[in-house]
């Protein structure tokens, strides 16, 4: 877990450095790298909040309103039940979101560290 985070930090830092070296250390590129870092950190924070279940009650309320407002076919209800009961899919979804959160957190950290350190040098 920590290894994939460190690899993504190093990869994003090195790719940012290479892009900056190719473009002769442009300040506009440094601003874009900073913006990409902020976006990646925002994605990882959204995934963290969703994984903790903070909005679960809120989202279930909207799901209930949706089912009352719009009728679903019986086949669609059966498929939704099968997906919710499929443990391998749930496990895969949790692992995928955890990996995506790790990599986006690492990429965001690497981009932010590079953009903040390249301003001073």
N, C-alpha and C positions, 0 to 999 in steps of 0.2 A: 504494500500500500504506500509506504513512504518512498519506496524505490521508484514507483511510477510517477509520483509527484516530483521527485528530484530530477528524474529524466526529462519530464516535460518542462521544468524550469530551465534546465540547461539547454534543451533544444530550442525553446523560444528565445532565450537570451542569445544563443549563438546565431540563430537565424536573423534576429534583429540586428546583431552586430554586422553580419555579412551584408544584409540589405543596406545598412547605413554606410558601410565601407564602399559598396558599389556606387551609391549615390553621393559620394563625397561628404558625408556627415551633414545632410540637409536638415535644417530645423523643421521643415514641414513634415519630413518623414518621421522625425522624432515625435512630433505631435500626433501623427497617425498611429505610431506604435503605442503611445500612451493611451490613445482612444481605444485601440484594440485590447489593450490590457484591462481597461475599465470595463469594456463589454464582456470580456471573458470572466472577470471577477463577478460581474453582475449575474451572468449565467450560472456560475457555481453557487452563488448565494441563493438564487431562486431554487436551484435543485436541492440545496441543503434544507431550505424551509419546507419544500414539498415533501422531502424524505422524512422529516420529523413528524409530519401529520398535523401541522399547526392549522392548516385550512381544511382539514378533513370534514369537520362539521359544516362549515360554510359551503363546501363543494357538494356534499350530500344534500343539503337543502336545495341548491340549484338543480341538482339532478331530479329531485322529487317534483319540483315545479315544472321542469321540462317534461317529465313523464305524464303529469296531469294536463299540460297544455297541448302536447302533441302525442297522438296515438302511435304506438309502435306495432309492427306486425308480430305475430306469434313467433315466427322464425327468428326475427331479430332479438326477441326476448330470450329465446333458447340459446342463441349464440352468445349473448351477453352473459348469461348464467354459466355457460361452459367456459368462457374466458375467465370469469371471476373465480371459478373453481379449479382451474388448471394451475397446479402448483409449480410445474416446471416453467411455465410462462411467467408466473409471478416472480420466481427466483431469477430468471433471466432478466426481467425488467428491473429488478432491484440491483443486480450486478451491473447492468448497463448504465443505469443512472449513477451508481457509485463511481464507476470508472470515468464517465463523462464529467462528473463533478471534480474528480481528482485531476484529470487532464486540463480542464478549463481553469481550475484554480492554479495549477502549475504554470500554464501558459500565461495567464494574467499576471501572476507574480513575476515571471521572467521578463515580460514586456514592461511592466512598471519599473522593475529594478533597473533594466537597461535604460529606459527613457530618463529616469531620475539621475542615474550616474553619468549618462552621456552629456547632460546639460553642463555638468561641472568640469568635464574634461575636453 
